[in-house]
Amino acid sequence: MVEIADFVPHAPVPREIVDEYRGRVPDELIEVWETYGYGTFGEGFLRIIDPNLYEAEVGDCIGKTQGDGIAIPVMTTGLGDLITWEPSVGVIGILYREMRTVGLGSMDAFLTLTYLDGAEHLSDTLNWDIFPEAVAAHGELPYDQSFIFVPLLSMGGEAKVENLHKRDTIASIQVAVDLQGIIGH
């Protein structure tokens, strides 16, 4: 059983989503969907999302060009990153703010290390360090929003808390790709 001690539920995952993705995503994620639903964890930084919605809205922003070409969106971060399940390599973080990707291992390893090491793991893997400062300065995020640098770092913005603004996560990913291009991986 995957334990997520600080999970804050947003909504249950509909049975049809569980059925549609069973066998396409790791069993650990199915277990999280059935036990917890959609919501946030990792001190509010990570969000379990609806893969159907994200495939429809930002599927063309994922940039999966290598391996088997499969990348299923399963989470986002409070800094506008997308986390995908890619059967040929595991869990991948697409960090639009930094224009790079990062391998996060297996689903079980990622969830377990986040549970065990919390902020240290998120710092080491997803460069989350400015996130707690943003929450302290700007307040907690609604489930469907992220803190986004305005202007984007790639457009000359500076990585300062005062440059982070609450924005709709899906729209932010779309804008980042429109301005910066796809991050191929």
C-alpha positions as CSV (number, residue, x, y, z in Angstrom):
1,M,0.0,0.0,0.0
2,V,1.4,3.4,-1.0
3,E,1.1,5.8,1.9
4,I,0.7,9.5,1.4
5,A,0.5,11.1,4.8
6,D,-0.2,14.7,3.8
7,F,-2.6,14.0,0.9
8,V,-5.4,16.6,0.5
9,P,-8.2,15.3,-1.6
10,H,-9.7,17.3,-4.4
11,A,-12.1,14.8,-6.0
12,P,-12.5,11.0,-6.5
13,V,-11.1,9.5,-9.7
14,P,-14.1,8.3,-11.7
15,R,-14.2,4.5,-12.2
16,E,-14.1,4.9,-16.0
17,I,-10.6,6.7,-15.7
18,V,-9.3,3.9,-13.5
19,D,-10.6,1.3,-15.9
20,E,-9.3,3.1,-19.0
21,Y,-5.8,3.5,-17.6
22,R,-5.4,0.1,-15.8
23,G,-2.6,-1.7,-17.4
24,R,-1.3,1.6,-19.0
25,V,0.0,3.1,-15.8
26,P,1.7,1.5,-12.8
27,D,-0.4,-0.4,-10.3
28,E,0.9,2.0,-7.6
29,L,-0.8,4.9,-9.4
30,I,-4.1,2.9,-9.7
31,E,-3.9,2.3,-6.0
32,V,-3.4,6.0,-5.3
33,W,-6.4,6.8,-7.5
34,E,-8.6,4.3,-5.7
35,T,-7.4,5.1,-2.2
36,Y,-6.9,8.9,-2.4
37,G,-8.4,10.2,-5.6
38,Y,-7.2,13.5,-7.2
39,G,-5.5,15.9,-4.9
40,T,-2.3,17.3,-3.5
41,F,0.6,16.0,-1.5
42,G,4.3,16.8,-0.9
43,E,3.4,19.9,1.2
44,G,1.0,20.9,-1.5
45,F,3.7,20.8,-4.3
46,L,2.5,17.7,-6.1
47,R,-0.9,17.2,-7.7
48,I,-2.5,13.9,-8.9
49,I,-4.3,15.0,-12.0
50,D,-6.9,13.7,-14.5
51,P,-4.8,12.1,-17.3
52,N,-7.6,12.4,-19.9
53,L,-8.0,16.1,-19.3
54,Y,-4.3,16.8,-19.5
55,E,-3.8,14.5,-22.6
56,A,-6.6,16.5,-24.3
57,E,-5.4,20.0,-23.3
58,V,-1.6,19.6,-23.3
59,G,-0.8,16.3,-25.0
60,D,0.9,18.2,-27.8
61,C,3.1,20.0,-25.2
62,I,4.7,16.8,-23.8
63,G,7.4,16.4,-26.4
64,K,7.8,12.7,-26.2
65,T,10.0,11.9,-29.2
66,Q,12.1,9.0,-28.1
67,G,11.5,5.4,-27.0
68,D,8.0,4.1,-27.5
69,G,6.5,7.6,-27.8
70,I,4.1,7.0,-24.8
71,A,3.9,9.7,-22.1
72,I,0.8,9.8,-19.9
73,P,0.4,12.9,-17.8
74,V,-0.2,11.8,-14.2
75,M,0.9,14.8,-11.9
76,T,1.7,18.4,-12.0
77,T,3.8,20.5,-9.6
78,G,3.1,23.8,-7.8
79,L,5.6,25.4,-10.2
80,G,3.8,24.4,-13.4
81,D,5.8,21.3,-14.2
82,L,4.2,18.2,-15.8
83,I,5.0,14.7,-14.5
84,T,4.4,11.8,-16.9
85,W,4.4,8.1,-16.8
86,E,6.5,6.7,-19.7
87,P,6.5,2.9,-19.8
88,S,9.9,2.7,-21.5
89,V,11.7,4.8,-18.8
90,G,9.5,5.4,-15.8
91,V,8.3,8.7,-14.2
92,I,9.6,11.8,-16.0
93,G,9.4,15.4,-14.8
94,I,9.0,18.0,-17.6
95,L,10.3,21.3,-16.0
96,Y,9.0,23.9,-18.3
97,R,10.4,26.7,-16.1
98,E,13.9,25.3,-16.6
99,M,13.4,23.9,-20.1
100,R,14.6,20.4,-19.1
101,T,13.4,17.0,-18.2
102,V,14.4,14.9,-15.2
103,G,14.1,11.1,-14.6
104,L,12.3,10.3,-11.4
105,G,12.5,6.5,-11.4
106,S,9.7,4.1,-10.9
107,M,6.3,5.2,-9.6
108,D,6.8,3.3,-6.4
109,A,10.3,4.8,-5.8
110,F,9.1,8.3,-6.6
111,L,6.1,8.1,-4.2
112,T,8.1,6.3,-1.5
113,L,11.0,8.7,-1.6
114,T,8.6,11.7,-1.5
115,Y,6.9,10.2,1.5
116,L,10.2,9.3,3.3
117,D,12.4,12.3,2.4
118,G,9.8,14.9,1.6
119,A,11.3,18.4,0.9
120,E,14.8,17.0,0.5
121,H,13.7,14.6,-2.2
122,L,11.6,17.3,-4.0
123,S,14.6,19.6,-3.8
124,D,17.0,17.1,-5.3
125,T,14.7,15.9,-8.1
126,L,12.3,18.8,-9.0
127,N,14.2,21.9,-7.7
128,W,11.2,22.9,-5.6
129,D,13.1,25.1,-3.1
130,I,11.4,28.4,-4.0
131,F,7.9,26.8,-3.7
132,P,7.6,27.0,0.2
133,E,8.8,30.6,0.0
134,A,6.1,31.3,-2.6
135,V,3.4,29.7,-0.4
136,A,4.5,31.9,2.5
137,A,4.5,35.0,0.4
138,H,1.4,34.4,-1.8
139,G,-0.7,31.9,0.0
140,E,-1.6,28.3,-0.8
141,L,-2.5,27.4,-4.3
142,P,-5.9,26.2,-5.6
143,Y,-5.7,22.6,-6.9
144,D,-5.7,23.7,-10.6
145,Q,-3.1,26.5,-10.3
146,S,0.6,26.8,-10.1
147,F,3.1,29.5,-9.3
148,I,4.6,30.7,-12.6
149,F,7.5,33.1,-13.2
150,V,6.3,36.3,-14.8
151,P,8.1,36.9,-17.1
152,L,9.2,33.3,-17.8
153,L,12.8,32.6,-16.9
154,S,13.5,31.9,-20.6
155,M,12.2,35.3,-21.4
156,G,14.5,37.1,-19.0
157,G,12.6,36.7,-15.8
158,E,14.4,36.2,-12.5
159,A,13.9,33.3,-10.1
160,K,12.5,35.4,-7.3
161,V,9.5,34.9,-5.1
162,E,8.1,38.2,-6.1
163,N,8.1,37.1,-9.8
164,L,5.9,34.1,-9.1
165,H,2.2,34.5,-9.8
166,K,-0.7,32.1,-9.4
167,R,-1.8,30.9,-12.8
168,D,-4.0,28.1,-14.3
169,T,-1.6,25.2,-14.7
170,I,-2.9,23.9,-18.1
171,A,-2.8,27.4,-19.6
172,S,0.7,28.0,-18.2
173,I,2.0,24.8,-19.8
174,Q,0.4,25.9,-23.1
175,V,1.9,29.4,-22.9
176,A,5.4,28.0,-22.0
177,V,5.4,25.7,-25.0
178,D,4.1,28.5,-27.3
179,L,6.9,30.8,-26.2
180,Q,9.8,28.4,-25.5
181,G,9.0,25.4,-27.7
182,I,8.5,21.8,-26.8
183,I,11.1,20.1,-24.6
184,G,11.9,17.0,-26.6
185,H,12.8,13.9,-24.7
